[in-house]
Structure formats: structure tokens, C-alpha cells
Amino acid sequence: MLGWALLFAVVALIAGALGFFALAGVAASIAKILFIIFLVLLIVSFLMRALRGGSVV
């Protein structure tokens, strides 16, 4: 998931540099949403491991 967010961030940077501002905005929005989903899933994963008594590191 983090890989997809980074890919869309790179696409947004390239599109912005080339002047495709609408495409850059869409790609940046997708990257932001995917990054937030990644963070939520990461926190849930840490909490589930902690509740089971496992190591979170």
C-alpha cells in the first residue's frame, strides 16, 4: 500500500513538472488517501499484535 502511495506521489510530481496540473492534483489526492489508509492499517496491526501479547517491533 505504501508503494502505491509513493508511486502516485511520483506521478503527481512528474505531472506537475510537465504542466498537467489536473492530473497532478488527482494523483496527489490518491497518494494522500492511500497513505492515510496505510497508516490506519499499520496502527491497527500494531494494536492487534500488542493485544495478543506479541512484540510490535
PDB file of N, CA, C, O and CB in Angstrom:
ATOM      1  N   MET A   1       0.817  -1.185   0.000  1.00  0.00           N
ATOM      2  CA  MET A   1       0.000   0.000   0.000  1.00  0.00           C
ATOM      3  C   MET A   1       0.866   1.256   0.000  1.00  0.00           C
ATOM      4  O   MET A   1       0.582   2.227  -0.702  1.00  0.00           O
ATOM      5  CB  MET A   1      -0.932  -0.006   1.196  1.00  0.00           C
ATOM      6  N   LEU A   2       1.924   1.215   0.800  1.00  0.00           N
ATOM      7  CA  LEU A   2       2.814   2.372   0.836  1.00  0.00           C
ATOM      8  C   LEU A   2       3.501   2.555  -0.517  1.00  0.00           C
ATOM      9  O   LEU A   2       3.753   3.685  -0.938  1.00  0.00           O
ATOM     10  CB  LEU A   2       3.865   2.214   1.956  1.00  0.00           C
ATOM     11  N   GLY A   3       3.801   1.461  -1.191  1.00  0.00           N
ATOM     12  CA  GLY A   3       4.407   1.540  -2.511  1.00  0.00           C
ATOM     13  C   GLY A   3       3.506   2.243  -3.521  1.00  0.00           C
ATOM     14  O   GLY A   3       3.973   3.025  -4.349  1.00  0.00           O
ATOM     15  N   TRP A   4       2.197   1.948  -3.440  1.00  0.00           N
ATOM     16  CA  TRP A   4       1.254   2.613  -4.343  1.00  0.00           C
ATOM     17  C   TRP A   4       1.165   4.098  -4.043  1.00  0.00           C
ATOM     18  O   TRP A   4       1.083   4.917  -4.957  1.00  0.00           O
ATOM     19  CB  TRP A   4      -0.133   1.976  -4.237  1.00  0.00           C
ATOM     20  N   ALA A   5       1.181   4.447  -2.758  1.00  0.00           N
ATOM     21  CA  ALA A   5       1.122   5.858  -2.392  1.00  0.00           C
ATOM     22  C   ALA A   5       2.346   6.595  -2.919  1.00  0.00           C
ATOM     23  O   ALA A   5       2.233   7.709  -3.431  1.00  0.00           O
ATOM     24  CB  ALA A   5       1.017   6.017  -0.867  1.00  0.00           C
ATOM     25  N   LEU A   6       3.513   5.976  -2.794  1.00  0.00           N
ATOM     26  CA  LEU A   6       4.734   6.593  -3.306  1.00  0.00           C
ATOM     27  C   LEU A   6       4.702   6.708  -4.831  1.00  0.00           C
ATOM     28  O   LEU A   6       5.168   7.702  -5.389  1.00  0.00           O
ATOM     29  CB  LEU A   6       5.959   5.787  -2.866  1.00  0.00           C
ATOM     30  N   LEU A   7       4.160   5.705  -5.499  1.00  0.00           N
ATOM     31  CA  LEU A   7       4.056   5.744  -6.959  1.00  0.00           C
ATOM     32  C   LEU A   7       3.166   6.903  -7.407  1.00  0.00           C
ATOM     33  O   LEU A   7       3.525   7.637  -8.327  1.00  0.00           O
ATOM     34  CB  LEU A   7       3.502   4.411  -7.496  1.00  0.00           C
ATOM     35  N   PHE A   8       2.008   7.074  -6.763  1.00  0.00           N
ATOM     36  CA  PHE A   8       1.126   8.170  -7.137  1.00  0.00           C
ATOM     37  C   PHE A   8       1.739   9.517  -6.787  1.00  0.00           C
ATOM     38  O   PHE A   8       1.495  10.502  -7.485  1.00  0.00           O
ATOM     39  CB  PHE A   8      -0.224   8.018  -6.454  1.00  0.00           C
ATOM     40  N   ALA A   9       2.534   9.581  -5.717  1.00  0.00           N
ATOM     41  CA  ALA A   9       3.209  10.830  -5.377  1.00  0.00           C
ATOM     42  C   ALA A   9       4.226  11.199  -6.459  1.00  0.00           C
ATOM     43  O   ALA A   9       4.349  12.368  -6.826  1.00  0.00           O
ATOM     44  CB  ALA A   9       3.904  10.713  -4.004  1.00  0.00           C
ATOM     45  N   VAL A  10       4.948  10.208  -6.962  1.00  0.00           N
ATOM     46  CA  VAL A  10       5.920  10.446  -8.030  1.00  0.00           C
ATOM     47  C   VAL A  10       5.196  10.875  -9.310  1.00  0.00           C
ATOM     48  O   VAL A  10       5.640  11.791 -10.002  1.00  0.00           O
ATOM     49  CB  VAL A  10       6.773   9.174  -8.287  1.00  0.00           C
ATOM     50  N   VAL A  11       4.089  10.213  -9.616  1.00  0.00           N
ATOM     51  CA  VAL A  11       3.302  10.588 -10.798  1.00  0.00           C
ATOM     52  C   VAL A  11       2.822  12.038 -10.670  1.00  0.00           C
ATOM     53  O   VAL A  11       2.850  12.793 -11.642  1.00  0.00           O
ATOM     54  CB  VAL A  11       2.088   9.628 -10.977  1.00  0.00           C
ATOM     55  N   ALA A  12       2.384  12.423  -9.468  1.00  0.00           N
ATOM     56  CA  ALA A  12       1.926  13.789  -9.250  1.00  0.00           C
ATOM     57  C   ALA A  12       3.063  14.790  -9.451  1.00  0.00           C
ATOM     58  O   ALA A  12       2.860  15.846 -10.050  1.00  0.00           O
ATOM     59  CB  ALA A  12       1.338  13.933  -7.846  1.00  0.00           C
ATOM     60  N   LEU A  13       4.248  14.466  -8.958  1.00  0.00           N
ATOM     61  CA  LEU A  13       5.397  15.365  -9.134  1.00  0.00           C
ATOM     62  C   LEU A  13       5.777  15.519 -10.601  1.00  0.00           C
ATOM     63  O   LEU A  13       6.041  16.628 -11.066  1.00  0.00           O
ATOM     64  CB  LEU A  13       6.597  14.848  -8.345  1.00  0.00           C
ATOM     65  N   ILE A  14       5.802  14.418 -11.319  1.00  0.00           N
ATOM     66  CA  ILE A  14       6.165  14.465 -12.742  1.00  0.00           C
ATOM     67  C   ILE A  14       5.104  15.218 -13.540  1.00  0.00           C
ATOM     68  O   ILE A  14       5.429  16.039 -14.397  1.00  0.00           O
ATOM     69  CB  ILE A  14       6.342  13.037 -13.306  1.00  0.00           C
ATOM     70  N   ALA A  15       3.827  14.931 -13.251  1.00  0.00           N
ATOM     71  CA  ALA A  15       2.744  15.608 -13.974  1.00  0.00           C
ATOM     72  C   ALA A  15       2.753  17.103 -13.673  1.00  0.00           C
ATOM     73  O   ALA A  15       2.497  17.915 -14.561  1.00  0.00           O
ATOM     74  CB  ALA A  15       1.375  14.999 -13.601  1.00  0.00           C
ATOM     75  N   GLY A  16       3.040  17.464 -12.445  1.00  0.00           N
ATOM     76  CA  GLY A  16       3.116  18.879 -12.091  1.00  0.00           C
ATOM     77  C   GLY A  16       4.265  19.573 -12.789  1.00  0.00           C
ATOM     78  O   GLY A  16       4.134  20.715 -13.229  1.00  0.00           O
ATOM     79  N   ALA A  17       5.398  18.884 -12.893  1.00  0.00           N
ATOM     80  CA  ALA A  17       6.557  19.468 -13.559  1.00  0.00           C
ATOM     81  C   ALA A  17       6.313  19.650 -15.061  1.00  0.00           C
ATOM     82  O   ALA A  17       6.844  20.577 -15.672  1.00  0.00           O
ATOM     83  CB  ALA A  17       7.788  18.592 -13.331  1.00  0.00           C
ATOM     84  N   LEU A  18       5.513  18.768 -15.647  1.00  0.00           N
ATOM     85  CA  LEU A  18       5.235  18.850 -17.076  1.00  0.00           C
ATOM     86  C   LEU A  18       4.051  19.757 -17.405  1.00  0.00           C
ATOM     87  O   LEU A  18       3.760  19.998 -18.577  1.00  0.00           O
ATOM     88  CB  LEU A  18       4.978  17.473 -17.620  1.00  0.00           C
ATOM     89  N   GLY A  19       3.373  20.257 -16.386  1.00  0.00           N
ATOM     90  CA  GLY A  19       2.281  21.188 -16.629  1.00  0.00           C
ATOM     91  C   GLY A  19       0.897  20.565 -16.650  1.00  0.00           C
ATOM     92  O   GLY A  19      -0.075  21.252 -16.966  1.00  0.00           O
ATOM     93  N   PHE A  20       0.779  19.301 -16.329  1.00  0.00           N
ATOM     94  CA  PHE A  20      -0.536  18.647 -16.277  1.00  0.00           C
ATOM     95  C   PHE A  20      -1.092  18.794 -14.866  1.00  0.00           C
ATOM     96  O   PHE A  20      -1.074  17.843 -14.085  1.00  0.00           O
ATOM     97  CB  PHE A  20      -0.441  17.133 -16.686  1.00  0.00           C
ATOM     98  N   PHE A  21      -1.586  19.987 -14.541  1.00  0.00           N
ATOM     99  CA  PHE A  21      -1.954  20.298 -13.166  1.00  0.00           C
ATOM    100  C   PHE A  21      -3.184  19.524 -12.699  1.00  0.00           C
ATOM    101  O   PHE A  21      -3.269  19.166 -11.524  1.00  0.00           O
ATOM    102  CB  PHE A  21      -2.204  21.779 -13.027  1.00  0.00           C
ATOM    103  N   ALA A  22      -4.133  19.258 -13.586  1.00  0.00           N
ATOM    104  CA  ALA A  22      -5.315  18.490 -13.188  1.00  0.00           C
ATOM    105  C   ALA A  22      -4.920  17.061 -12.831  1.00  0.00           C
ATOM    106  O   ALA A  22      -5.368  16.525 -11.818  1.00  0.00           O
ATOM    107  CB  ALA A  22      -6.372  18.489 -14.317  1.00  0.00           C
ATOM    108  N   LEU A  23      -4.091  16.450 -13.652  1.00  0.00           N
ATOM    109  CA  LEU A  23      -3.615  15.092 -13.388  1.00  0.00           C
ATOM    110  C   LEU A  23      -2.762  15.061 -12.128  1.00  0.00           C
ATOM    111  O   LEU A  23      -2.837  14.108 -11.352  1.00  0.00           O
ATOM    112  CB  LEU A  23      -2.814  14.555 -14.587  1.00  0.00           C
ATOM    113  N   ALA A  24      -1.961  16.079 -11.919  1.00  0.00           N
ATOM    114  CA  ALA A  24      -1.121  16.137 -10.723  1.00  0.00           C
ATOM    115  C   ALA A  24      -1.984  16.225  -9.472  1.00  0.00           C
ATOM    116  O   ALA A  24      -1.674  15.589  -8.465  1.00  0.00           O
ATOM    117  CB  ALA A  24      -0.157  17.336 -10.793  1.00  0.00           C
ATOM    118  N   GLY A  25      -3.049  16.992  -9.517  1.00  0.00           N
ATOM    119  CA  GLY A  25      -3.945  17.112  -8.370  1.00  0.00           C
ATOM    120  C   GLY A  25      -4.643  15.809  -8.037  1.00  0.00           C
ATOM    121  O   GLY A  25      -4.770  15.440  -6.869  1.00  0.00           O
ATOM    122  N   VAL A  26      -5.098  15.109  -9.075  1.00  0.00           N
ATOM    123  CA  VAL A  26      -5.768  13.825  -8.875  1.00  0.00           C
ATOM    124  C   VAL A  26      -4.785  12.806  -8.301  1.00  0.00           C
ATOM    125  O   VAL A  26      -5.112  12.095  -7.351  1.00  0.00           O
ATOM    126  CB  VAL A  26      -6.369  13.308 -10.204  1.00  0.00           C
ATOM    127  N   ALA A  27      -3.601  12.736  -8.867  1.00  0.00           N
ATOM    128  CA  ALA A  27      -2.606  11.775  -8.398  1.00  0.00           C
ATOM    129  C   ALA A  27      -2.181  12.087  -6.961  1.00  0.00           C
ATOM    130  O   ALA A  27      -1.972  11.170  -6.167  1.00  0.00           O
ATOM    131  CB  ALA A  27      -1.382  11.778  -9.327  1.00  0.00           C
ATOM    132  N   ALA A  28      -2.053  13.354  -6.627  1.00  0.00           N
ATOM    133  CA  ALA A  28      -1.697  13.734  -5.259  1.00  0.00           C
ATOM    134  C   ALA A  28      -2.809  13.364  -4.284  1.00  0.00           C
ATOM    135  O   ALA A  28      -2.535  12.919  -3.170  1.00  0.00           O
ATOM    136  CB  ALA A  28      -1.405  15.239  -5.178  1.00  0.00           C
ATOM    137  N   SER A  29      -4.046  13.545  -4.692  1.00  0.00           N
ATOM    138  CA  SER A  29      -5.171  13.166  -3.830  1.00  0.00           C
ATOM    139  C   SER A  29      -5.203  11.665  -3.589  1.00  0.00           C
ATOM    140  O   SER A  29      -5.425  11.220  -2.462  1.00  0.00           O
ATOM    141  CB  SER A  29      -6.493  13.621  -4.447  1.00  0.00           C
ATOM    142  N   ILE A  30      -4.985  10.888  -4.632  1.00  0.00           N
ATOM    143  CA  ILE A  30      -4.954   9.432  -4.491  1.00  0.00           C
ATOM    144  C   ILE A  30      -3.808   9.019  -3.581  1.00  0.00           C
ATOM    145  O   ILE A  30      -3.979   8.150  -2.726  1.00  0.00           O
ATOM    146  CB  ILE A  30      -4.818   8.751  -5.868  1.00  0.00           C
ATOM    147  N   ALA A  31      -2.648   9.627  -3.755  1.00  0.00           N
ATOM    148  CA  ALA A  31      -1.493   9.303  -2.917  1.00  0.00           C
ATOM    149  C   ALA A  31      -1.785   9.618  -1.453  1.00  0.00           C
ATOM    150  O   ALA A  31      -1.415   8.847  -0.568  1.00  0.00           O
ATOM    151  CB  ALA A  31      -0.248  10.076  -3.390  1.00  0.00           C
ATOM    152  N   LYS A  32      -2.442  10.738  -1.195  1.00  0.00           N
ATOM    153  CA  LYS A  32      -2.765  11.120   0.182  1.00  0.00           C
ATOM    154  C   LYS A  32      -3.731  10.122   0.808  1.00  0.00           C
ATOM    155  O   LYS A  32      -3.549   9.720   1.957  1.00  0.00           O
ATOM    156  CB  LYS A  32      -3.367  12.533   0.221  1.00  0.00           C
ATOM    157  N   ILE A  33      -4.754   9.723   0.064  1.00  0.00           N
ATOM    158  CA  ILE A  33      -5.737   8.765   0.574  1.00  0.00           C
ATOM    159  C   ILE A  33      -5.084   7.425   0.855  1.00  0.00           C
ATOM    160  O   ILE A  33      -5.326   6.830   1.905  1.00  0.00           O
ATOM    161  CB  ILE A  33      -6.891   8.591  -0.420  1.00  0.00           C
ATOM    162  N   LEU A  34      -4.255   6.935  -0.070  1.00  0.00           N
ATOM    163  CA  LEU A  34      -3.588   5.656   0.136  1.00  0.00           C
ATOM    164  C   LEU A  34      -2.636   5.700   1.324  1.00  0.00           C
ATOM    165  O   LEU A  34      -2.516   4.716   2.054  1.00  0.00           O
ATOM    166  CB  LEU A  34      -2.834   5.253  -1.117  1.00  0.00           C
ATOM    167  N   PHE A  35      -1.961   6.817   1.526  1.00  0.00           N
ATOM    168  CA  PHE A  35      -1.049   6.948   2.654  1.00  0.00           C
ATOM    169  C   PHE A  35      -1.810   6.930   3.977  1.00  0.00           C
ATOM    170  O   PHE A  35      -1.348   6.324   4.944  1.00  0.00           O
ATOM    171  CB  PHE A  35      -0.233   8.235   2.531  1.00  0.00           C
ATOM    172  N   ILE A  36      -2.957   7.578   4.033  1.00  0.00           N
ATOM    173  CA  ILE A  36      -3.769   7.571   5.253  1.00  0.00           C
ATOM    174  C   ILE A  36      -4.284   6.162   5.541  1.00  0.00           C
ATOM    175  O   ILE A  36      -4.274   5.722   6.690  1.00  0.00           O
ATOM    176  CB  ILE A  36      -4.953   8.558   5.126  1.00  0.00           C
ATOM    177  N   ILE A  37      -4.734   5.455   4.507  1.00  0.00           N
ATOM    178  CA  ILE A  37      -5.183   4.075   4.677  1.00  0.00           C
ATOM    179  C   ILE A  37      -4.033   3.211   5.183  1.00  0.00           C
ATOM    180  O   ILE A  37      -4.230   2.377   6.066  1.00  0.00           O
ATOM    181  CB  ILE A  37      -5.738   3.512   3.348  1.00  0.00           C
ATOM    182  N   PHE A  38      -2.836   3.402   4.635  1.00  0.00           N
ATOM    183  CA  PHE A  38      -1.667   2.657   5.087  1.00  0.00           C
ATOM    184  C   PHE A  38      -1.396   2.913   6.559  1.00  0.00           C
ATOM    185  O   PHE A  38      -1.139   1.972   7.310  1.00  0.00           O
ATOM    186  CB  PHE A  38      -0.442   3.027   4.256  1.00  0.00           C
ATOM    187  N   LEU A  39      -1.448   4.171   6.987  1.00  0.00           N
ATOM    188  CA  LEU A  39      -1.185   4.492   8.389  1.00  0.00           C
ATOM    189  C   LEU A  39      -2.229   3.869   9.315  1.00  0.00           C
ATOM    190  O   LEU A  39      -1.885   3.353  10.379  1.00  0.00           O
ATOM    191  CB  LEU A  39      -1.153   6.006   8.585  1.00  0.00           C
ATOM    192  N   VAL A  40      -3.494   3.914   8.919  1.00  0.00           N
ATOM    193  CA  VAL A  40      -4.557   3.315   9.735  1.00  0.00           C
ATOM    194  C   VAL A  40      -4.341   1.812   9.871  1.00  0.00           C
ATOM    195  O   VAL A  40      -4.445   1.265  10.969  1.00  0.00           O
ATOM    196  CB  VAL A  40      -5.945   3.601   9.119  1.00  0.00           C
ATOM    197  N   LEU A  41      -4.044   1.150   8.774  1.00  0.00           N
ATOM    198  CA  LEU A  41      -3.807  -0.293   8.823  1.00  0.00           C
ATOM    199  C   LEU A  41      -2.568  -0.633   9.643  1.00  0.00           C
ATOM    200  O   LEU A  41      -2.550  -1.653  10.331  1.00  0.00           O
ATOM    201  CB  LEU A  41      -3.663  -0.852   7.412  1.00  0.00           C
ATOM    202  N   LEU A  42      -1.542   0.194   9.583  1.00  0.00           N
ATOM    203  CA  LEU A  42      -0.342  -0.017  10.379  1.00  0.00           C
ATOM    204  C   LEU A  42      -0.647   0.080  11.869  1.00  0.00           C
ATOM    205  O   LEU A  42      -0.187  -0.754  12.649  1.00  0.00           O
ATOM    206  CB  LEU A  42       0.733   0.993   9.995  1.00  0.00           C
ATOM    207  N   ILE A  43      -1.410   1.076  12.268  1.00  0.00           N
ATOM    208  CA  ILE A  43      -1.772   1.246  13.678  1.00  0.00           C
ATOM    209  C   ILE A  43      -2.648   0.088  14.158  1.00  0.00           C
ATOM    210  O   ILE A  43      -2.450  -0.424  15.260  1.00  0.00           O
ATOM    211  CB  ILE A  43      -2.503   2.585  13.888  1.00  0.00           C
ATOM    212  N   VAL A  44      -3.610  -0.323  13.339  1.00  0.00           N
ATOM    213  CA  VAL A  44      -4.463  -1.459  13.699  1.00  0.00           C
ATOM    214  C   VAL A  44      -3.619  -2.719  13.851  1.00  0.00           C
ATOM    215  O   VAL A  44      -3.833  -3.505  14.775  1.00  0.00           O
ATOM    216  CB  VAL A  44      -5.568  -1.676  12.636  1.00  0.00           C
ATOM    217  N   SER A  45      -2.670  -2.912  12.958  1.00  0.00           N
ATOM    218  CA  SER A  45      -1.788  -4.077  13.041  1.00  0.00           C
ATOM    219  C   SER A  45      -0.972  -4.057  14.326  1.00  0.00           C
ATOM    220  O   SER A  45      -0.843  -5.087  14.988  1.00  0.00           O
ATOM    221  CB  SER A  45      -0.855  -4.130  11.829  1.00  0.00           C
ATOM    222  N   PHE A  46      -0.420  -2.904  14.689  1.00  0.00           N
ATOM    223  CA  PHE A  46       0.342  -2.788  15.934  1.00  0.00           C
ATOM    224  C   PHE A  46      -0.537  -3.078  17.144  1.00  0.00           C
ATOM    225  O   PHE A  46      -0.117  -3.779  18.064  1.00  0.00           O
ATOM    226  CB  PHE A  46       0.959  -1.390  16.055  1.00  0.00           C
ATOM    227  N   LEU A  47      -1.754  -2.542  17.148  1.00  0.00           N
ATOM    228  CA  LEU A  47      -2.659  -2.770  18.271  1.00  0.00           C
ATOM    229  C   LEU A  47      -3.047  -4.239  18.403  1.00  0.00           C
ATOM    230  O   LEU A  47      -3.106  -4.768  19.513  1.00  0.00           O
ATOM    231  CB  LEU A  47      -3.907  -1.920  18.113  1.00  0.00           C
ATOM    232  N   MET A  48      -3.308  -4.891  17.295  1.00  0.00           N
ATOM    233  CA  MET A  48      -3.673  -6.310  17.332  1.00  0.00           C
ATOM    234  C   MET A  48      -2.522  -7.159  17.866  1.00  0.00           C
ATOM    235  O   MET A  48      -2.745  -8.082  18.649  1.00  0.00           O
ATOM    236  CB  MET A  48      -4.078  -6.796  15.932  1.00  0.00           C
ATOM    237  N   ARG A  49      -1.305  -6.854  17.452  1.00  0.00           N
ATOM    238  CA  ARG A  49      -0.142  -7.598  17.965  1.00  0.00           C
ATOM    239  C   ARG A  49       0.057  -7.349  19.449  1.00  0.00           C
ATOM    240  O   ARG A  49       0.384  -8.272  20.196  1.00  0.00           O
ATOM    241  CB  ARG A  49       1.128  -7.208  17.199  1.00  0.00           C
ATOM    242  N   ALA A  50      -0.135  -6.115  19.882  1.00  0.00           N
ATOM    243  CA  ALA A  50       0.052  -5.774  21.299  1.00  0.00           C
ATOM    244  C   ALA A  50      -0.998  -6.471  22.158  1.00  0.00           C
ATOM    245  O   ALA A  50      -0.692  -6.942  23.253  1.00  0.00           O
ATOM    246  CB  ALA A  50      -0.021  -4.242  21.507  1.00  0.00           C
ATOM    247  N   LEU A  51      -2.229  -6.538  21.667  1.00  0.00           N
ATOM    248  CA  LEU A  51      -3.295  -7.199  22.416  1.00  0.00           C
ATOM    249  C   LEU A  51      -3.091  -8.704  22.508  1.00  0.00           C
ATOM    250  O   LEU A  51      -3.517  -9.333  23.476  1.00  0.00           O
ATOM    251  CB  LEU A  51      -4.633  -6.907  21.778  1.00  0.00           C
ATOM    252  N   ARG A  52      -2.446  -9.279  21.511  1.00  0.00           N
ATOM    253  CA  ARG A  52      -2.170 -10.720  21.525  1.00  0.00           C
ATOM    254  C   ARG A  52      -0.934 -11.054  22.356  1.00  0.00           C
ATOM    255  O   ARG A  52      -0.639 -12.226  22.590  1.00  0.00           O
ATOM    256  CB  ARG A  52      -1.987 -11.235  20.100  1.00  0.00           C
ATOM    257  N   GLY A  53      -0.228 -10.050  22.789  1.00  0.00           N
ATOM    258  CA  GLY A  53       0.953 -10.278  23.618  1.00  0.00           C
ATOM    259  C   GLY A  53       2.241 -10.409  22.830  1.00  0.00           C
ATOM    260  O   GLY A  53       3.279 -10.754  23.394  1.00  0.00           O
ATOM    261  N   GLY A  54       2.191 -10.143  21.559  1.00  0.00           N
ATOM    262  CA  GLY A  54       3.386 -10.233  20.725  1.00  0.00           C
ATOM    263  C   GLY A  54       4.184  -8.945  20.728  1.00  0.00           C
ATOM    264  O   GLY A  54       3.743  -7.925  21.257  1.00  0.00           O
ATOM    265  N   SER A  55       5.335  -9.002  20.145  1.00  0.00           N
ATOM    266  CA  SER A  55       6.175  -7.824  20.031  1.00  0.00           C
ATOM    267  C   SER A  55       5.707  -6.978  18.852  1.00  0.00           C
ATOM    268  O   SER A  55       5.398  -7.507  17.785  1.00  0.00           O
ATOM    269  CB  SER A  55       7.657  -8.221  19.869  1.00  0.00           C
ATOM    270  N   VAL A  56       5.657  -5.663  19.050  1.00  0.00           N
ATOM    271  CA  VAL A  56       5.219  -4.788  17.953  1.00  0.00           C
ATOM    272  C   VAL A  56       6.401  -4.277  17.156  1.00  0.00           C
ATOM    273  O   VAL A  56       6.216  -3.576  16.162  1.00  0.00           O
ATOM    274  CB  VAL A  56       4.411  -3.609  18.492  1.00  0.00           C
ATOM    275  N   VAL A  57       7.596  -4.607  17.566  1.00  0.00           N
ATOM    276  CA  VAL A  57       8.790  -4.148  16.857  1.00  0.00           C
ATOM    277  C   VAL A  57       9.337  -5.251  16.005  1.00  0.00           C
ATOM    278  O   VAL A  57      10.346  -5.064  15.326  1.00  0.00           O
ATOM    279  CB  VAL A  57       9.857  -3.658  17.830  1.00  0.00           C
TER     280      VAL A  57
END
